[in-house]
Every structure is written in C-alpha cells, then in structure tokens.
Amino acid sequence: MSVPVRVGPSSAHDGPCPFPAPFLTDRLQEVLQLAANGYSNKLIGSQLGTRENTIKSQMAKIMRRLHVDDRTQAVAVAIRLGLVDLDMVVIPQALTVAREDRGR
C-alpha cells in the first residue's frame, strides 16, 4: 500500500506535488546510500563492481522515481522518506575533529 507524500520542489513541476511513495530496487537503494555518503558515480561503480555509465543511468532512474532534478535533492528526499539509512552515512573525520575542537 502506498501513501501519498509531499516532496520537491522540482523545476519539472510547479513545486511540491503528491505522488505515491517510490519503489526502488535493492540495487538503486545501494546506489543512493553510497551517493548519500558523497561517493562520485565513478566511486560508486568501483564499489559495486559496475561501470560509471551504469551508475549514471541508475542515478537518473532514481531521480525520475523521486521526481527531483539532481542527486542532492534525491538524497534529501530519500532521507525524508526513510530510504537512506542515516546510521550508514559516514561523517568525514575532519568534520568530527572540527566539531570536537569547537566544544573546547
């Protein structure tokens, strides 16, 4: 059962619009999770053992299904929909050190 949700905005649409929760295959969710970690298409392809062009195609499919225009929007919407596991998003060491330094 799918429940309408509001997401967006997208230049392809006139702002947020309701649509059924998207279905992403396990592979597309893997690609999205790696994108959420800041991996480039080339690095995602290397990690998953596929070509960069395949990842570009999969990212385009993800963006179409999420009704967004770029990978940043795709990650943001995926987080909001619970499609990205935030516990699996790696925070760069430099940011954690900078945060600790501010607290002193």
GICORPE-V751173 format. One record per pair of residues at least 12 apart in sequence whose C-alpha atoms are under 10 Angstrom apart, sorted by the first residue. I is the first residue (numbers start at 1). GAP is how many residues later the second one is. Records with the same first field share a line. If there is no record, write none. Layout:
# GICORPE-V751173
I: GAP / GAP
This chain:
# GICORPE-V751173
1: 19 / 20
2: 17 / 18 / 19 / 20 / 21
3: 15 / 16 / 17 / 18 / 19
4: 13 / 14 / 15 / 16 / 17 / 18
5: 12 / 13 / 14 / 15 / 16 / 17 / 76
6: 12 / 13 / 14 / 15 / 71 / 75
7: 12 / 59 / 60 / 61 / 66 / 69 / 70 / 71 / 73 / 74
8: 58 / 59 / 60 / 61 / 65 / 66 / 68 / 69
9: 58 / 59 / 60 / 64
10: 56 / 57 / 58 / 59 / 60 / 63
11: 56 / 57 / 58
12: 55 / 56 / 57
13: 54 / 55
16: 51
17: 50
19: 46 / 47 / 48
20: 45 / 46
21: 44 / 45 / 60
22: 40 / 42 / 43 / 44 / 45 / 56 / 59 / 61
23: 39 / 42 / 43 / 60
24: 37 / 38 / 41 / 42 / 59
25: 37
27: 21 / 31
28: 27 / 30 / 31 / 33 / 34
29: 29 / 33 / 49 / 54 / 55 / 56
30: 14 / 18 / 53 / 54
31: 13 / 14 / 16 / 17 / 24 / 25 / 27 / 28 / 31
32: 12 / 26 / 27 / 30 / 31 / 39 / 42 / 43 / 46 / 47 / 51 / 52
33: 42 / 45 / 46 / 50 / 51 / 52 / 53 / 55 / 56
34: 13 / 14 / 41 / 50 / 54 / 55 / 56
35: 24 / 36 / 37 / 39 / 40 / 49 / 54
36: 35 / 36 / 38 / 39 / 40 / 42 / 43 / 48 / 49 / 50 / 52 / 53 / 54
37: 38 / 47 / 49 / 51 / 52 / 53 / 54 / 55
38: 33 / 34 / 37 / 51 / 52 / 53 / 54
40: 12 / 15 / 16
41: 12 / 13 / 14 / 15 / 16 / 17 / 18
42: 12 / 13 / 14
43: 12
44: 12
59: 12 / 15
60: 14
62: 12 / 13 / 16
63: 12 / 14
66: 12 / 15
